[in-house]
Every structure is written in C-alpha cells, then in structure tokens.
Amino acid sequence: MPLLERNVRYRLSSLYYRDPPKCAAIVTEPSEGRILVRRAVEAAVERHLATRLPRVIGYAEMKRLERRLILDVGNPEDLRAFSKQTRCEAIMIVRLYAVTDEYYVLWAQRGIGVVLEMRDVARERRFWIAHHETDRGNGGVPVSPFSLPLIVGRAAMLNKDPEVYESIADDAVRRMMATLPDMRFGAVRQ
C-alpha cells in the first residue's frame, strides 16, 4: 500500500467544464475483491458523487433499472440505450483493484486501491479519472513486556473491526471526489 496515502492521481477533462453532466449512473466492474468491500466503495461513491452532480443513479438503482429495461450495461449499445432512457448522460465506473487484509498478531493492516472514472456515454469520452490507495494499520513492536498485550490488543481490534473497510472506502472516495468540481448548480464550486 502507499507510502504517501493522501496522494490522489487524477485527470480532469475540459469537457467536464464545457458540457458538464447532470446525471451519472454508478457501474462497478467485476473484481476479485470481497463483495462487502465493493458495496462499501459503491455506497461511498454514491454518497460523495451526490455532492458534485444534480442527479446520481446508485449501483442498486442502476441494477434495478437495468433489469426493468432488459438491458446489459456491459454491452456498449445497451449502455447507450440505458443512458437515453434514463436521461443520464454519464457513467461513473468503479474499479476496485486491491484489497489487503493482513494480520500478524503484533500488526494488522487493511487497505484498498480504487479507480473512479466518469465517462460521457454518447461521446465515449472521459470526463474525469482518479486513482487512490489507502490503508489502516495498528499494532507495533513491543518495547517492554507490559506493552505486548496493548499492541496485540490494538492489532486484534483492527483485525476484528467490521466497519473498517466502510471507513477506508469513505476516506478514499472523499479524497478522490475533492478533485472533481461541484456542478450541481451549473457553476464550478470548489
């Protein structure tokens, strides 16, 4: 995982300023990562993207609409039809490329690597892309026999925390979305 974990690599197209999207649908690419981690990232993207665009179609709603409209957004023609029928001109592609979960009694670490890409469906052009990795770790090297139980306890607490991936996902997505200008009211707001 990253040494400088607050570093977000991103690229923003001038197309985003010239013709900003009014809506984006969240599409998650299949990955080998855990389903609960993917769902945590999707929820964070939906929550934070709503602070940037007037309308967001979350992953669960997008899947429901996909079934109702009998479309497969993995197919480019169906994606264009989905975009037209829902009047949602952009998609936010979520790629979860790394999930770490390490536990060594004295040290525990969990982390994720995420790519978010917003694309214009009709023009097949990229509005914005961002890459970020973040992690959490706890534990350490005991300096005395008295610190050993404390360090083991801290590592175990992180390892058993059921909400740690939700927190990591929210932090990562929040940092990434800070690079995307707010277009909810038509003007750029930082």
C-alpha positions as CSV (number, residue, x, y, z in Angstrom):
1,M,0.0,0.0,0.0
2,P,1.1,3.6,-0.5
3,L,3.7,5.5,1.4
4,L,2.0,8.8,0.8
5,E,-1.6,7.6,1.2
6,R,-3.2,11.0,0.8
7,N,-1.9,11.4,-2.8
8,V,-4.7,11.2,-5.4
9,R,-3.7,10.9,-9.0
10,Y,-6.4,12.3,-11.3
11,R,-7.1,13.9,-14.7
12,L,-10.0,16.2,-15.4
13,S,-11.0,16.9,-19.0
14,S,-12.1,20.4,-20.2
15,L,-15.2,18.6,-21.5
16,Y,-16.4,18.5,-17.9
17,Y,-16.4,22.3,-17.8
18,R,-17.8,22.9,-21.3
19,D,-20.7,20.4,-21.1
20,P,-21.0,19.1,-17.5
21,P,-23.1,16.0,-16.9
22,K,-26.3,16.5,-15.0
23,C,-26.5,12.8,-14.0
24,A,-24.2,9.9,-13.6
25,A,-25.0,6.2,-13.1
26,I,-22.6,4.1,-11.0
27,V,-21.3,1.0,-12.7
28,T,-18.9,-1.4,-10.9
29,E,-16.5,-3.5,-12.8
30,P,-16.4,-7.1,-11.7
31,S,-13.3,-7.8,-9.5
32,E,-11.9,-10.5,-7.3
33,G,-12.3,-8.3,-4.2
34,R,-14.8,-9.1,-1.5
35,I,-18.4,-8.2,-2.1
36,L,-18.8,-6.3,1.2
37,V,-15.8,-4.1,0.3
38,R,-17.2,-3.4,-3.2
39,R,-20.5,-2.5,-1.7
40,A,-18.8,-0.1,0.8
41,V,-17.0,1.6,-2.1
42,E,-20.2,1.9,-4.2
43,A,-22.1,3.4,-1.3
44,A,-19.3,5.9,-0.7
45,V,-19.2,6.8,-4.4
46,E,-23.0,7.4,-4.4
47,R,-22.9,9.5,-1.3
48,H,-20.0,11.7,-2.4
49,L,-21.0,12.0,-6.0
50,A,-24.3,13.4,-4.9
51,T,-22.3,16.4,-3.6
52,R,-21.0,17.0,-7.2
53,L,-23.8,16.4,-9.6
54,P,-27.6,17.2,-9.6
55,R,-28.6,13.5,-10.0
56,V,-26.9,10.2,-9.2
57,I,-28.2,6.8,-10.0
58,G,-26.7,4.5,-7.4
59,Y,-25.5,1.0,-8.1
60,A,-28.6,-0.8,-6.7
61,E,-31.0,1.5,-8.5
62,M,-29.0,1.1,-11.7
63,K,-29.2,-2.7,-11.5
64,R,-32.9,-2.5,-10.8
65,L,-33.4,-0.2,-13.9
66,E,-31.1,-2.5,-16.0
67,R,-33.4,-5.5,-15.2
68,R,-36.6,-3.5,-15.7
69,L,-35.4,-2.1,-19.1
70,I,-34.0,-5.5,-20.0
71,L,-30.5,-4.2,-20.8
72,D,-26.9,-5.2,-20.0
73,V,-24.8,-2.1,-19.4
74,G,-21.7,-4.2,-20.0
75,N,-22.7,-4.0,-23.7
76,P,-21.9,-0.6,-25.3
77,E,-25.2,-0.5,-27.3
78,D,-27.3,-1.3,-24.2
79,L,-25.3,1.3,-22.2
80,R,-26.2,4.0,-24.7
81,A,-29.9,2.8,-24.6
82,F,-29.8,2.9,-20.8
83,S,-28.3,6.4,-20.9
84,K,-31.0,7.6,-23.3
85,Q,-34.0,6.0,-21.5
86,T,-32.9,7.2,-18.0
87,R,-31.7,10.7,-19.3
88,C,-28.4,10.0,-17.5
89,E,-25.6,11.1,-19.8
90,A,-22.6,9.9,-17.8
91,I,-21.4,6.8,-16.0
92,M,-19.1,6.5,-13.0
93,I,-17.1,3.3,-13.4
94,V,-15.8,1.9,-10.1
95,R,-12.7,-0.4,-10.3
96,L,-11.6,-1.9,-7.0
97,Y,-8.1,-3.2,-7.9
98,A,-6.6,-4.0,-4.5
99,V,-7.9,-5.3,-1.2
100,T,-5.5,-6.0,1.6
101,D,-6.2,-7.8,4.8
102,E,-3.1,-8.7,6.8
103,Y,-2.8,-9.9,10.4
104,Y,0.4,-10.9,12.2
105,V,-0.6,-10.9,15.9
106,L,1.5,-7.8,16.6
107,W,0.4,-5.9,13.5
108,A,-2.8,-5.7,11.4
109,Q,-3.3,-3.8,8.2
110,R,-6.3,-3.4,5.8
111,G,-6.5,-1.3,2.7
112,I,-8.0,-0.7,-0.7
113,G,-7.0,0.6,-4.1
114,V,-9.7,2.3,-6.2
115,V,-10.0,3.8,-9.7
116,L,-13.0,6.0,-10.4
117,E,-13.7,7.0,-14.0
118,M,-16.5,9.3,-15.2
119,R,-17.4,8.9,-18.9
120,D,-19.7,10.6,-21.3
121,V,-21.8,7.7,-22.7
122,A,-22.8,9.3,-26.0
123,R,-19.4,10.7,-27.0
124,E,-17.4,7.9,-25.4
125,R,-15.1,10.4,-23.8
126,R,-13.7,10.6,-20.3
127,F,-14.7,13.5,-18.1
128,W,-12.5,12.5,-15.1
129,I,-10.4,9.7,-13.7
130,A,-8.8,9.3,-10.3
131,H,-6.6,6.6,-8.7
132,H,-6.1,6.3,-5.0
133,E,-4.9,3.7,-2.4
134,T,-5.4,4.0,1.3
135,D,-5.0,1.7,4.3
136,R,-5.2,1.5,8.1
137,G,-2.8,-0.3,10.3
138,N,-2.4,-0.8,14.1
139,G,-0.1,-2.7,16.4
140,G,3.7,-2.4,16.5
141,V,6.8,-3.6,18.2
142,P,6.6,-4.0,22.0
143,V,9.3,-2.1,23.8
144,S,8.6,-3.8,27.1
145,P,6.7,-6.9,28.4
146,F,4.0,-4.5,29.6
147,S,3.3,-3.1,26.1
148,L,2.9,-6.5,24.5
149,P,-0.8,-7.1,25.5
150,L,-1.6,-3.5,24.4
151,I,0.0,-3.9,21.0
152,V,-1.6,-7.4,20.4
153,G,-5.0,-5.9,21.5
154,R,-4.7,-3.0,19.1
155,A,-3.9,-5.3,16.2
156,A,-6.7,-7.6,17.1
157,M,-9.2,-4.8,17.4
158,L,-8.4,-3.5,13.9
159,N,-8.5,-7.1,12.5
160,K,-12.0,-7.7,14.0
161,D,-13.5,-4.3,13.2
162,P,-16.4,-5.0,10.9
163,E,-16.7,-1.3,9.8
164,V,-13.0,-0.7,8.9
165,Y,-13.5,-1.2,5.2
166,E,-16.5,1.2,5.2
167,S,-14.4,3.8,6.8
168,I,-11.4,3.3,4.5
169,A,-13.7,3.4,1.4
170,D,-15.3,6.6,2.6
171,D,-11.9,8.2,3.2
172,A,-10.6,7.2,-0.2
173,V,-13.7,8.3,-2.1
174,R,-13.9,11.6,-0.2
175,R,-10.3,12.4,-1.1
176,M,-10.9,11.4,-4.8
177,M,-14.1,13.5,-5.1
178,A,-12.3,16.5,-3.7
179,T,-10.6,16.7,-7.2
180,L,-14.0,16.8,-9.0
181,P,-15.6,20.2,-9.2
182,D,-19.2,20.7,-7.9
183,M,-21.5,21.1,-10.9
184,R,-24.8,20.8,-9.1
185,F,-25.7,24.5,-9.7
186,G,-24.2,24.9,-13.1
187,A,-21.2,26.8,-11.9
188,V,-17.9,25.5,-10.7
189,R,-17.7,25.3,-6.9
190,Q,-14.6,24.0,-5.1
